[in-house]
Amino acid sequence: MLQAAPALNALDPGEPTKMPLEARMYGIFAGFLLTWAIALVLKRERAAWMSNSWMLFAFLGFIVVMGFDGLNATLYDINSAGLPVPFLYLPRLDLRLATGLLSGIGMGGILLPLVNYMLWRDIRTEPIFKSARALILLLMVNTIIFLLVVSGSGLMLYPLSLIGVLGVIALIAALNLIMLLSIFHREGLTANWREALNPFAAAILFTALELGALSALRYAVFGTAILP
């Protein structure tokens, strides 16, 4: 496909280059970031209710599917190490990526209402995603990312890598934001985006410290310092 469309090969690195995250982790973080971005585009940044039951079931199902694929990959690794453990199918990178993206959507759909509830003073008592069209939009955007990643396009290497790295920051910062607001009893005190800058800055600072500590530990153990 790349040979048939030379433009997709533009900016190809001279040597084979890895993405900053492995396929499943990339999918999780990118999927979460894209879900948050779509929520903002749809003006759902203050919606603090979980999605309706069928959509919540879909979000949970996406996470379970990723967990099942991860379990199968673990069983395959154990089998490859010499232990006769059964597994259902050979692990595949494209499947790892697809299930990771689904899991990122699921995590976003479940975690973002909690972020909104903890952050905003004037929350909207409605689901963050409340229609099948929203779910279809989430799946379509993530499908585009999936196709771009598996295409191996050099043109998209850096933008896609940036999405993954920002996704790492977004997901961990969201968890830190909830933790910090809860610890310091600052829930529901933010009225606008300007007032939200300090909580977000604190969450990102903690995220940087955590990732830095993990990278330092990885360097001490394995001699490499890359994103976990």
Phi, psi and omega in degrees: 000319180294325179291328180283342180230082185304331182299332180290341180271355181303141179066017175302134177294153181295331179237155178306133185234133178275150167292158182290346180228149175289167194303310184293316179295320177301315181300315181299309185289317178295318179299319178295314181299316180294323177296317178296317180298318180293322176300320178292318179298322179277006179059045178252022187290345178248003178289122190241013176256149172295155177295164182298170193301317183291325179286323175298321176298321177296316179299315178296321179298321178299319180292320179296320179300316177297318179297321178296316179295322178294321177296318178297320179295322178295317178297322177297317179298318179296319178297320180293334179282356175113352178270132184283070180259129182287147174221161188271326184201161178288131178299146179226142181296320181294327177288322175300316180295314182297314181290328175296316178298318177298317179296322177299320175299313181299316179296319179296315181297332181268321186277324187296322175301325178292320176301313181297319181296319182286331189271312195267145175284312182259080179283160175256121184278067178210158182296147178292323172231122189233011180216160177297328180298323178295318179294320178298319178298315178302315182292322181294314181297317180290330175295320177298315178298317178302312182295322179293320180293311184288342177293335183071020183295125175294330180299327184259003185303308185286317175301318179294319177298321180295321177300317180297314181295316178295328177295321176302310181297317184296313184292314181291323178294324178297317177295318178295323179299313178299316181297313184293317179298324180288315183298318184264010176053050179248025183292135172065031182252358185265125184262332183209176184294328179296316178291339180281348184298317181296311177301318179295319180297319179295319180296319180291323177298314178298322178298316179298318179296317180295314180294323177297318179295319179295319178294320178296319178295319179296320179296320181295325184271315188248350181081013176229149179230090179231171179300142181293000000 
